[in-house]
Amino acid sequence: MKRALGVAAGLLLGAGIVLSPGRQDGFPHAEHAGLFPTCVGCHAGVATGDTARMVSAGPEDCAECHDGTRLDRVTWTAPKPEATNLDFSHVEHVREVREAGGSAMACEGCHRPAGAEERMQVVLAAAGLCLDCHEPAGEGHLAATTDCSTCHVPLARATGLPGARVAEFPQPPSHEVADFLLAHGERADEADAACAVCHARESCERCHLNAADLPAVTHLSPDARVAALVADRPGDWPEPPSHEQEDWIRAHGGAAEREIGECASCHAQPSCEACHGSGLALLADLPEPGPEGRRGVVLADVESAVHPVGFATGHGTSAAVGMPNCTVCHAEEQCAACHDGAARPRFHPVDFVLRHGADAFGSETECATCHSKEAFCRDCHMASGFAAGGRTGGAFHDAVPDWLLAHGRAARQELEACTACHDQSTCLRCHSAKSGLRINPHGPGFDADRVAARSQQLCGVCHLSLPDSP
């Protein structure tokens, strides 16, 4: 026979040769040991790098001996290379070995079983042989320090591997450590090429809601096989140690302001809206729910560390007297989400602002439940000119006959309502005992002594001295 038959690393796995009358597993190299002086006689592509000619012998070569006269005829099918994710070239390997100062290895160096002495005792090359040179420390094929990309191409380039093979990839021991999910990000940033050997973009998108903003994820290529494997798997979001601190609920806002990108890996906007509603401006930096409805960590039955149970239905009074405190956490948009009629029916009817004066004056609604009369009402009335210079300037009071004569009763009934537009100087122009018209503001039966006993300072606002006791 003119050609010799050898073997190429990683290419004959699972290939068979059909002989007559039955099928044998692999080519019987040992039975042909005396016929083939070199391997490249039948594996010409090993020397040239031609993948299509890794097995360059054909049925016609077998027929030179198996001609039906000297030897029985055989029916032989050349093996097809099995799909692999190995990044290996015999030609490049020889070149690299020589550049490193070594000598080119014979085929037997990788394809002879341990302890064998005959040249034609052939096996497939094993990963352990590669590690003898590429991992001299001997930490192992799947060790955390092993650079997978030295021997393997990224998964997205290994297009011939079926999804079932991808699903059988071994899991490195480092991935089984308890805190691996919390710490793997730093490793991914440093060695994303190694991650790409087994993972595609969908691997990370399963958990990372902000995957589009993470360079370590965007560097990975998408892969339909991985997408199918993770399609029905929920995300994994372990609780960081910081979240277990006693004051975390109170302190988490500051952490979010400093680096909300860290929150965005696990939390989408609805996660925070469970407590904060939809108006908090900071939530705009969180992602929307991910593909296929993945919402990240979903908080349920969360009790606020600040507000008591049932506060949502009774917060109006607190908001009216403590609006500056509310704004520490809340923006105006949060109030508007409920109270402007966009998301829910508004509290006030349409165009209520045009006719709210009657209700406010008659105390038919408890305005102070939601509004601070001094701040909320004054800001609007001053801006619109209704309270300019302390006078109503054509506002509600001018439409009431003899309002100036009747306003005292309204003031005694609910002086707080007056403060929406008026301050103390408005009243003192007429009612001070020190200047102005000096009109007595006290009604029948007023007990000056009792008031003076409670607060002489209050009397001093209008009087130069305390009134004489009877």
C-alpha positions as CSV (number, residue, x, y, z in Angstrom):
1,M,0.0,0.0,0.0
2,K,1.3,3.4,-1.0
3,R,0.0,5.3,2.0
4,A,0.3,4.8,5.7
5,L,-2.6,5.2,8.1
6,G,-2.2,7.2,11.4
7,V,-4.5,9.2,13.6
8,A,-5.2,12.9,14.2
9,A,-5.9,14.1,17.7
10,G,-9.5,14.7,18.6
11,L,-10.9,13.9,15.2
12,L,-11.7,10.1,15.2
13,L,-13.8,9.9,18.3
14,G,-16.8,7.8,17.6
15,A,-15.8,7.1,14.0
16,G,-16.1,3.5,12.8
17,I,-14.8,1.4,9.9
18,V,-17.2,-1.1,8.3
19,L,-15.4,-4.4,7.4
20,S,-16.8,-7.5,5.8
21,P,-18.6,-9.4,7.1
22,G,-19.1,-7.3,10.4
23,R,-18.5,-3.9,11.9
24,Q,-15.5,-3.2,14.1
25,D,-14.9,-0.3,16.5
26,G,-12.3,2.0,15.0
27,F,-9.5,1.1,12.6
28,P,-7.3,-1.9,13.7
29,H,-4.1,-0.1,13.7
30,A,-2.2,-2.8,15.5
31,E,-3.1,-5.4,12.9
32,H,-1.5,-3.2,10.2
33,A,1.6,-2.3,12.2
34,G,4.0,-3.8,9.7
35,L,2.5,-2.0,6.7
36,F,2.6,1.7,7.6
37,P,6.0,3.3,8.2
38,T,4.5,6.8,8.8
39,C,1.3,8.2,10.1
40,V,1.0,11.0,7.5
41,G,0.7,8.5,4.7
42,C,-3.0,8.3,5.5
43,H,-3.3,11.5,7.5
44,A,-1.8,14.0,5.1
45,G,-3.7,16.9,6.6
46,V,-1.8,16.6,9.9
47,A,1.3,18.0,8.2
48,T,-0.4,20.6,6.1
49,G,-3.3,21.8,8.3
50,D,-5.9,20.7,5.8
51,T,-8.8,19.6,8.0
52,A,-10.6,17.9,5.1
53,R,-7.6,15.6,4.6
54,M,-7.0,14.6,8.2
55,V,-8.0,11.1,7.0
56,S,-6.6,11.2,3.5
57,A,-6.8,7.4,2.7
58,G,-9.8,6.1,0.8
59,P,-11.5,2.8,-0.1
60,E,-9.2,2.5,-3.2
61,D,-6.2,2.3,-0.9
62,C,-7.7,-0.6,1.0
63,A,-8.5,-2.4,-2.2
64,E,-4.8,-2.6,-3.1
65,C,-4.5,-5.4,-0.6
66,H,-8.2,-6.3,0.0
67,D,-8.7,-7.2,-3.6
68,G,-10.7,-10.3,-3.1
69,T,-7.8,-12.5,-4.1
70,R,-5.0,-11.9,-1.7
71,L,-7.4,-10.7,1.1
72,D,-11.1,-10.4,1.4
73,R,-12.7,-7.3,0.2
74,V,-13.8,-4.7,2.8
75,T,-16.3,-1.9,2.7
76,W,-14.7,1.0,4.6
77,T,-16.2,4.4,5.3
78,A,-13.8,7.2,6.2
79,P,-14.5,8.7,9.6
80,K,-16.0,12.1,9.8
81,P,-14.4,14.6,12.3
82,E,-16.6,14.9,15.4
83,A,-17.6,18.4,16.4
84,T,-15.3,19.8,19.1
85,N,-14.5,23.0,20.8
86,L,-10.8,22.3,20.9
87,D,-8.5,25.1,19.6
88,F,-5.8,22.8,18.2
89,S,-3.8,22.7,15.0
90,H,-1.0,20.1,14.5
91,V,0.9,22.6,12.3
92,E,0.6,25.4,14.8
93,H,1.5,23.2,17.7
94,V,4.7,22.0,16.0
95,R,5.6,25.6,15.3
96,E,5.0,26.8,18.9
97,V,7.0,23.9,20.3
98,R,9.9,24.8,18.1
99,E,9.7,28.5,18.9
100,A,9.8,27.6,22.6
101,G,13.0,25.7,22.0
102,G,11.7,22.2,22.0
103,S,11.7,19.5,19.3
104,A,8.7,18.5,17.3
105,M,6.8,15.7,19.0
106,A,6.2,12.4,17.2
107,C,2.6,11.3,16.9
108,E,3.2,8.6,19.6
109,G,3.8,11.4,22.1
110,C,0.1,12.0,22.3
111,H,-1.6,9.0,20.7
112,R,0.2,6.0,22.3
113,P,-1.4,4.7,25.5
114,A,0.6,4.8,28.7
115,G,3.0,1.8,29.0
116,A,2.6,0.8,25.4
117,E,5.7,0.0,23.4
118,E,4.4,-0.6,19.9
119,R,4.2,2.3,17.6
120,M,0.8,1.4,16.2
121,Q,-1.0,1.1,19.5
122,V,-3.1,4.2,19.0
123,V,-5.5,6.1,21.3
124,L,-7.2,9.5,21.1
125,A,-5.2,12.3,22.9
126,A,-6.6,13.1,26.3
127,A,-6.8,16.4,28.1
128,G,-4.3,15.2,30.7
129,L,-1.6,15.1,28.1
130,C,-2.1,18.8,27.3
131,L,-2.0,19.7,31.0
132,D,1.4,18.1,31.4
133,C,2.8,21.0,29.5
134,H,0.2,23.7,29.8
135,E,-0.5,23.3,33.5
136,P,2.8,22.2,35.0
137,A,1.6,23.0,38.5
138,G,-0.8,20.1,38.2
139,E,-3.8,21.9,39.6
140,G,-6.1,20.1,37.1
141,H,-8.1,20.5,34.0
142,L,-11.0,22.4,35.7
143,A,-9.0,24.3,38.3
144,A,-9.9,28.0,38.9
145,T,-6.4,29.0,37.7
146,T,-6.6,27.2,34.4
147,D,-7.1,29.4,31.4
148,C,-9.7,27.5,29.4
149,S,-9.1,29.7,26.3
150,T,-5.6,28.2,25.9
151,C,-7.1,25.0,24.5
152,H,-10.7,25.8,23.7
153,V,-12.5,28.2,21.4
154,P,-15.5,30.2,22.6
155,L,-18.7,28.3,22.7
156,A,-20.2,30.6,20.0
157,R,-17.5,29.5,17.6
158,A,-18.0,25.8,18.3
159,T,-21.2,25.8,16.2
160,G,-21.0,22.0,15.5
161,L,-21.7,21.0,19.1
162,P,-25.3,20.1,19.6
163,G,-27.2,21.5,22.6
164,A,-27.1,18.1,24.4
165,R,-23.3,18.2,24.4
166,V,-23.3,21.8,25.7
167,A,-25.6,20.7,28.5
168,E,-23.1,18.1,29.5
169,F,-20.1,20.4,30.0
170,P,-18.5,19.7,33.3
171,Q,-18.9,22.3,36.1
172,P,-15.6,23.4,37.6
173,P,-15.3,22.9,41.4
174,S,-14.9,26.7,41.8
175,H,-18.5,27.1,40.7
176,E,-19.8,24.9,43.5
177,V,-18.3,27.1,46.3
178,A,-21.1,28.6,48.4
179,D,-20.4,32.3,47.6
180,F,-19.5,31.7,43.9
181,L,-22.5,33.7,42.6
182,L,-21.7,36.7,44.8
183,A,-18.0,36.7,43.8
184,H,-18.0,35.5,40.2
185,G,-18.4,39.0,38.7
186,E,-14.8,40.0,39.5
187,R,-13.5,36.8,37.9
188,A,-15.6,37.4,34.8
189,D,-14.2,40.9,34.4
190,E,-10.7,39.6,34.6
191,A,-11.1,36.5,32.4
192,D,-14.1,36.8,30.2
193,A,-12.4,34.8,27.5
194,A,-12.3,31.8,29.8
195,C,-16.0,32.2,30.6
196,A,-16.9,32.4,26.9
197,V,-15.7,28.8,26.5
198,C,-18.8,27.5,28.3
199,H,-21.1,30.5,28.5
200,A,-23.0,32.7,26.1
201,R,-24.8,36.0,26.7
202,E,-28.0,34.2,27.6
203,S,-26.2,32.5,30.5
204,C,-25.8,35.8,32.2
205,E,-29.1,37.4,31.1
206,R,-30.9,34.7,33.1
207,C,-30.0,36.5,36.3
208,H,-28.5,39.9,35.4
209,L,-31.3,42.2,34.6
210,N,-28.8,44.9,33.7
211,A,-26.8,42.6,31.4
212,A,-26.9,45.1,28.6
213,D,-24.8,47.5,30.8
214,L,-22.2,45.0,31.9
215,P,-19.1,44.7,29.6
216,A,-18.3,41.2,30.8
217,V,-21.7,40.1,29.4
218,T,-21.8,42.2,26.2
219,H,-18.4,40.7,25.3
220,L,-20.1,37.3,25.1
221,S,-21.9,36.3,21.9
222,P,-25.5,35.2,21.9
223,D,-26.1,31.5,21.3
224,A,-29.4,29.7,20.5
225,R,-28.3,26.5,22.2
226,V,-27.7,28.2,25.5
227,A,-30.9,30.2,25.1
228,A,-32.9,27.0,24.8
229,L,-31.1,25.5,27.8
230,V,-31.9,28.4,30.2
231,A,-35.3,29.3,28.8
232,D,-37.2,27.6,31.6
233,R,-34.7,28.2,34.4
234,P,-35.4,30.9,36.9
235,G,-32.7,33.3,37.9
236,D,-30.6,32.9,41.0
237,W,-30.2,35.9,43.3
238,P,-28.4,35.1,46.6
239,E,-28.8,37.7,49.3
240,P,-25.6,39.7,49.8
241,P,-24.1,40.0,53.3
242,S,-24.9,43.7,53.4
243,H,-28.7,42.9,53.2
244,E,-28.5,40.9,56.4
245,Q,-27.5,43.9,58.5
246,E,-30.0,45.0,61.0
247,D,-30.2,48.6,59.7
248,W,-30.1,47.6,56.0
249,I,-33.7,48.7,55.3
250,R,-32.9,52.2,56.6
251,A,-29.4,52.4,55.0
252,H,-30.1,50.9,51.6
253,G,-31.2,54.2,50.1
254,G,-27.7,55.7,50.5
255,A,-26.1,52.6,49.0
256,A,-28.5,52.8,46.0
257,E,-27.6,56.5,45.5
258,R,-23.9,55.7,45.6
259,E,-24.0,52.7,43.1
260,I,-27.4,51.7,41.9
261,G,-25.7,49.7,39.2
262,E,-25.0,47.0,41.8
263,C,-28.7,46.9,42.7
264,A,-29.7,46.6,39.0
265,S,-28.2,43.1,38.7
266,C,-31.0,41.7,40.9
267,H,-33.7,44.4,41.1
268,A,-35.9,45.7,38.4
269,Q,-38.1,48.8,38.9
270,P,-41.1,46.9,40.2
271,S,-38.9,45.4,43.0
272,C,-38.5,48.8,44.6
273,E,-41.9,50.1,43.7
274,A,-43.3,47.6,46.2
275,C,-42.3,50.1,48.9
276,H,-41.5,53.3,47.1
277,G,-44.2,53.5,44.5
278,S,-43.4,54.7,41.0
279,G,-42.4,58.3,41.6
280,L,-39.0,57.9,43.0
281,A,-36.6,59.5,40.5
282,L,-33.7,57.1,41.4
283,L,-35.8,54.1,40.1
284,A,-35.3,55.3,36.5
285,D,-31.8,54.0,36.7
286,L,-33.1,50.5,37.4
287,P,-33.9,48.2,34.4
288,E,-37.4,47.3,33.3
289,P,-38.4,43.6,33.8
290,G,-36.2,41.4,31.7
291,P,-36.9,39.1,28.8
292,E,-39.9,36.8,29.1
293,G,-41.2,38.7,32.1
294,R,-38.2,38.1,34.4
295,R,-38.6,40.6,37.2
296,G,-35.6,39.8,39.4
297,V,-36.1,39.8,43.1
298,V,-39.7,40.4,43.9
299,L,-40.5,41.8,47.3
300,A,-43.8,41.0,48.9
301,D,-45.4,41.8,52.2
302,V,-42.6,44.2,53.0
303,E,-43.1,46.3,56.1
304,S,-41.5,49.7,55.9
305,A,-38.9,50.6,58.5
306,V,-40.2,54.2,58.5
307,H,-44.0,54.0,58.2
308,P,-46.3,51.9,60.3
309,V,-48.8,49.4,58.9
310,G,-51.7,51.1,57.2
311,F,-49.8,54.3,56.7
312,A,-50.7,54.4,53.0
313,T,-54.4,55.1,53.8
314,G,-53.7,57.6,56.6
315,H,-50.6,59.5,55.4
316,G,-52.5,62.7,54.5
317,T,-52.2,64.3,57.9
318,S,-48.6,63.5,58.3
319,A,-47.9,64.8,54.8
320,A,-49.7,68.1,55.6
321,V,-47.6,68.8,58.7
322,G,-44.3,67.2,57.7
323,M,-43.9,67.7,54.0
324,P,-40.2,68.7,54.3
325,N,-39.6,65.3,55.9
326,C,-41.5,63.5,53.2
327,T,-39.3,64.9,50.5
328,V,-36.3,63.2,51.9
329,C,-37.5,60.0,50.3
330,H,-40.4,61.0,48.0
331,A,-40.7,63.1,44.9
332,E,-43.9,65.0,43.9
333,E,-44.4,62.5,41.1
334,Q,-45.2,59.8,43.7
335,C,-48.1,61.9,45.1
336,A,-49.3,62.7,41.6
337,A,-49.3,59.0,40.7
338,C,-52.4,58.6,43.0
339,H,-53.8,62.1,43.3
340,D,-53.7,63.5,39.7
341,G,-56.2,61.0,38.3
342,A,-53.7,59.4,35.9
343,A,-53.3,56.0,37.6
344,R,-56.4,56.1,39.9
345,P,-59.5,58.2,40.2
346,R,-58.5,61.6,41.6
347,F,-59.7,62.6,45.0
348,H,-61.1,65.9,43.8
349,P,-63.5,66.2,40.9
350,V,-62.5,67.6,37.5
351,D,-61.9,71.4,37.6
352,F,-62.1,71.4,41.4
353,V,-59.3,74.1,41.5
354,L,-61.7,76.6,39.9
355,R,-64.3,76.2,42.6
356,H,-62.4,74.9,45.6
357,G,-62.8,78.2,47.5
358,A,-66.3,77.5,48.7
359,D,-65.4,74.1,50.1
360,A,-62.2,75.4,51.7
361,F,-64.1,78.3,53.3
362,G,-67.0,76.2,54.5
363,S,-64.7,73.5,55.8
364,E,-66.8,70.9,53.9
365,T,-63.5,69.0,53.2
366,E,-60.6,68.6,55.6
367,C,-58.0,70.3,53.4
368,A,-55.3,69.8,56.0
369,T,-55.6,66.1,55.6
370,C,-53.5,66.4,52.5
371,H,-52.4,70.0,52.2
372,S,-50.4,72.3,54.4
373,K,-52.6,75.5,54.2
374,E,-49.8,77.8,55.1
375,A,-47.4,76.5,52.4
376,F,-49.5,74.7,49.9
377,C,-52.3,77.2,49.5
378,R,-50.2,80.4,49.9
379,D,-47.8,79.3,47.2
380,C,-50.6,79.0,44.7
381,H,-52.5,82.1,45.8
382,M,-49.4,84.3,45.8
383,A,-48.3,83.1,42.4
384,S,-51.8,83.7,40.9
385,G,-52.1,87.2,42.4
386,F,-55.0,86.3,44.6
387,A,-53.1,87.1,47.8
388,A,-50.9,90.0,46.6
389,G,-50.1,92.5,49.3
390,G,-52.3,90.5,51.8
391,R,-55.5,91.3,50.0
392,T,-57.6,88.9,48.0
393,G,-57.6,91.0,44.9
394,G,-60.8,89.7,43.5
395,A,-60.7,86.2,45.0
396,F,-63.4,84.4,46.9
397,H,-64.1,86.9,49.7
398,D,-65.0,89.7,47.3
399,A,-68.0,87.7,46.2
400,V,-69.5,87.5,49.7
401,P,-71.7,90.5,50.7
402,D,-70.3,92.4,53.7
403,W,-67.4,89.9,54.1
404,L,-65.4,92.5,56.0
405,L,-68.1,92.7,58.6
406,A,-68.6,88.9,58.7
407,H,-65.1,87.6,58.6
408,G,-64.6,87.6,62.3
409,R,-66.9,84.7,62.8
410,A,-65.1,82.7,60.1
411,A,-61.8,83.5,61.7
412,R,-63.0,82.3,65.2
413,Q,-64.3,79.1,63.7
414,E,-61.2,78.2,61.8
415,L,-58.4,80.7,62.0
416,E,-56.0,78.1,60.3
417,A,-58.0,78.4,57.1
418,C,-57.2,82.2,57.0
419,T,-53.5,81.5,57.2
420,A,-53.6,80.0,53.8
421,C,-53.5,83.5,52.4
422,H,-53.0,85.8,55.4
423,D,-50.3,86.3,57.9
424,Q,-50.4,88.1,61.3
425,S,-49.7,91.5,59.9
426,T,-52.9,91.4,57.8
427,C,-55.0,91.2,61.0
428,L,-52.9,93.7,63.0
429,R,-53.7,96.5,60.5
430,C,-57.1,96.7,62.0
431,H,-57.0,94.8,65.3
432,S,-53.9,95.9,67.0
433,A,-54.3,97.9,70.2
434,K,-51.0,99.6,69.4
435,S,-51.8,101.1,66.0
436,G,-54.1,101.1,63.0
437,L,-57.9,101.1,63.6
438,R,-57.6,99.5,67.0
439,I,-60.7,97.4,66.5
440,N,-61.3,94.9,69.3
441,P,-61.1,91.4,67.8
442,H,-62.5,89.7,70.9
443,G,-66.1,88.5,70.8
444,P,-68.7,88.6,73.6
445,G,-67.7,86.8,76.8
446,F,-64.0,86.9,76.0
447,D,-62.0,86.1,79.2
448,A,-58.9,88.1,79.0
449,D,-57.5,86.9,82.3
450,R,-57.7,83.3,81.3
451,V,-55.9,83.9,78.1
452,A,-53.3,86.1,79.8
453,A,-52.7,83.4,82.4
454,R,-51.9,80.9,79.6
455,S,-49.7,83.2,77.5
456,Q,-48.9,86.8,78.3
457,Q,-46.6,86.8,75.3
458,L,-49.6,86.2,73.0
459,C,-51.4,89.3,74.4
460,G,-48.2,91.3,73.9
461,V,-48.6,90.9,70.1
462,C,-51.4,93.5,70.1
463,H,-51.2,95.2,73.5
464,L,-48.6,97.4,75.0
465,S,-49.5,96.3,78.5
466,L,-51.9,93.7,79.9
467,P,-55.5,94.9,80.4
468,D,-56.6,95.8,83.9
469,S,-58.3,93.1,85.8
470,P,-61.9,93.8,86.7
